[in-house]
Amino acid sequence: MESSRTLKDLAFRCIVDKLTVILCDANYHLKPHIALPANICHELFDRLLKAYLDEMDDRQSSGTPGWLSLFLDTERTRLHAVRLRNVPVLLPTIKFLLRHPLREFDARGNSTSFQIQLIKMIQESACPLVDLYFGACEDDIYEKLIDNEALRDSFPITLFPSSSLLKMPDSSTCYLNKPNLRSLTLHNLHLSSFEYYRVLLSGLTQLSYLDLSGCGNLGNLSYLANLPNLKSLILYNIDVNQIQSNLKNIMALKSLRFLDISQSSERDMRFERPTLTLARLILHLPNLTGLDISGTNLAGVEQFKAVEERAYIRKNLVADDDLIEIPDDSECVESSIAGLLVLKKPLEFLGIVNCQDHPSTRASLPAKKIAGESVEKFVLVSLQMYTERHDLILVVLHEVFNLLRIYNVENAYAALEAILKSMKFHIDTADIQISGSASLFHILKMSDKIGLNLSKRREILRILIKSMEIHRTDRTLIRNGCLTLCYFKIPQDMLCDYVRVMKILLHIVQDHRHEIFVTRLSLHLLNSLACQVDGDYKMCASKLSAIEIILKIIEKRVTEGICDEVLEVAWSFLWNITDETPTNCEAFVNGGGLQLFRKCIENYPDKDELHRNVMGLMGNVAEVAPLRTSLLYEEYLTVICSLLGSKADGIEVAYNACGVMSHIASDGEKIWKEHSNLDRNIILNRMVEYVEKWDISANRNINYRSFEPILRLIPCHHTPPVQHWACWALANLTTVYRDKYCGLLKQEGGDQLLRALIDHPEPSARLKELAGIVLTNMERYEKEKGLDRVEPMSTT
């Protein structure tokens, strides 16, 4: 579960967000009086790196991070570990960083040529490295930057060879000269000869961990015999034929405790005589406690007889002149994997994901910890083990999805953490994002059950939105993303990324490649975002051209003669986004919204929901004084008049129409006559007749956060019908929703305005009666709440 942020977390976040507090200039030099202890340096470095990588993923940053210069001062900063995986850092910067007494260094994710030059730097550095990671990525970020002239010119020319064949240095120079190295990871290096690996590994007598995943041209692995302390050997995605031909060299590593010969896919390459191959590895490696055979055929078939398989193993070992001692049947464990029948005790770990004949479902698996499929505990181990292995993690994510969809997963929180880690690592890979987002959908559905707090939900949102931004043209991913977004708590979960969420949703509703269901869902989400926020958040809509985008959707629907849920929700969004936001109302008018208002009312006369949403929006526009004259054009005023007596959606449409008319009329007779030839008195008197027919106890489908627009109409003694609508509205709302609105009305000074109206000589008896109803409701509310007995305090 999650813990609250510590004071240290908050302090580091403050510094990362505003690094200038410790700097004296724009070149990232520390202020003279500041020196950072090693523990502070490490944490600051890691947090700055995380922030930078997040910006890279958000496509807001590229190139070498400037803050690395902060750590070039080895006197006042001290690092023992530098992790620059997938960071496009320049070689001169690395050269400076290697002046620190580094025990760990990670520069994976660069080109092979970069790695060769890096070896030279490591040779020359004095840092006492213990853990070293380097290697090219399949999706090489440096290859993407070749076209960047400024960046290219910053590198030595050899980093960007003109030929696809790298000009390799003399293999005799490719040694590391780090005798204390304990762990070495080389990923996806394709050197021209195995001699490079032999020389590279020479002299590393203390090496206990070696990862050669994805490397090519490893050749004869006899050079591994020069690593007497080697305990873990990772040969993931090494050609099966190469492993098969090197079995004797691997089996000669008697100190080996962990062996990984897994493949990305079982279909690619198959081991010969899988049962015998596996048995020989087990017998020749007596200290082996961990084995990964995922993606291979080494697990063999499901159905076999143990006695017959052991006899088969003995017979063939003799035939192959393999003199290894075979334990008696009574000494061996039970196993549903034939090649493991020669084990004397269970392994500590066994990896069997995506193997032939689904070994995860077999009865006897001789291992304490298993990375597999089908079973929840196996799947969780797989999620944690294979985060960085695309093909395997894709298989595992499918398994997680099926477990979440069909069964009650006991440790959903652990699954969530691993899913997020996988999605983040493979952010540019659509199939991983599709599988991950499908699982997030089911996890968010049980958010309260598994205890996801606000911080964790926002973390999920950030990764999901990033995925949708990068893969915005992938229909399946966008569908998954929209469905998952529905299970966030709006708006609180989304306030931290409000603009990004709205931007991607606006993109979706414009992209006609998505199915209508996704468009409709995106509009509903936009509407939810619009109706539950205020102020600056609503203003974001104008900056993102949201109103213009939605108006185009409405225009297209009207042009095609379609009145559906999309059209209704589009108007609802505009109603909500313009509420108490004059700038957005202006954008609506300037974007041709009034013409669409007229067309929708005239073209779809029987669509109650549509009329309600349209007139709700028009009420917002009418509240903005500079825009009211736009409504006085006869083509619009006539439409508004036609709805004054509407019975659509109870009284809602008529109520809003009368409200719009009241705001227009509140500007006085002179302005009306300057813009309209329609008889003002006839229209307003008719409006009062309709208002008087309404039930003052009618339930309403409306929500007010402020009565200011209505209260502005109370003193309009020059136009009593305007006052009439305003007083009726307050009387209705305080009668039906006394607890909700009486306090708000008191807070905004409504009682004082109503008393002033009653005391004024001009209002009619009916107007004063309506005002009296409101005041009575307010008095009852105060009595019920005990507010009438509260006295002000004379002392503290």
Secondary structure as UniProt FT lines:
FT   HELIX           7..17
FT   HELIX           19..22
FT   TURN            26..27
FT   TURN            32..33
FT   HELIX           38..57
FT   TURN            58..59
FT   HELIX           66..72
FT   TURN            74..76
FT   STRAND          81..83
FT   TURN            85..86
FT   HELIX           91..97
FT   TURN            98..99
FT   STRAND          104..106
FT   HELIX           112..124
FT   STRAND          131..135
FT   HELIX           141..144
FT   TURN            145..147
FT   HELIX           149..154
FT   HELIX           157..159
FT   HELIX           171..173
FT   TURN            179..180
FT   STRAND          183..187
FT   HELIX           194..200
FT   TURN            201..203
FT   TURN            205..206
FT   STRAND          209..211
FT   TURN            213..214
FT   HELIX           221..226
FT   TURN            228..229
FT   STRAND          232..234
FT   TURN            236..237
FT   HELIX           240..245
FT   HELIX           247..251
FT   TURN            254..255
FT   STRAND          258..260
FT   TURN            266..268
FT   HELIX           274..284
FT   TURN            286..287
FT   STRAND          290..292
FT   TURN            294..295
FT   TURN            298..299
FT   HELIX           306..319
FT   TURN            320..321
FT   HELIX           329..331
FT   HELIX           338..340
FT   TURN            341..342
FT   STRAND          347..351
FT   TURN            353..354
FT   TURN            356..357
FT   HELIX           359..361
FT   STRAND          367..371
FT   HELIX           376..385
FT   TURN            387..388
FT   HELIX           390..406
FT   TURN            410..411
FT   HELIX           412..425
FT   TURN            426..428
FT   HELIX           430..445
FT   HELIX           447..450
FT   HELIX           454..470
FT   TURN            471..473
FT   HELIX           475..485
FT   TURN            486..487
FT   TURN            490..494
FT   HELIX           495..497
FT   HELIX           498..510
FT   TURN            512..513
FT   HELIX           516..531
FT   HELIX           535..543
FT   TURN            544..545
FT   HELIX           546..559
FT   TURN            560..561
FT   HELIX           565..577
FT   TURN            578..580
FT   HELIX           582..590
FT   TURN            591..592
FT   HELIX           593..603
FT   TURN            605..606
FT   HELIX           608..622
FT   HELIX           625..632
FT   HELIX           634..642
FT   TURN            643..645
FT   TURN            648..651
FT   HELIX           652..665
FT   TURN            666..667
FT   HELIX           669..675
FT   HELIX           680..692
FT   TURN            696..697
FT   HELIX           708..711
FT   TURN            712..715
FT   TURN            717..718
FT   HELIX           720..736
FT   HELIX           738..747
FT   TURN            748..749
FT   HELIX           750..759
FT   HELIX           765..785
FT   HELIX           787..789
//
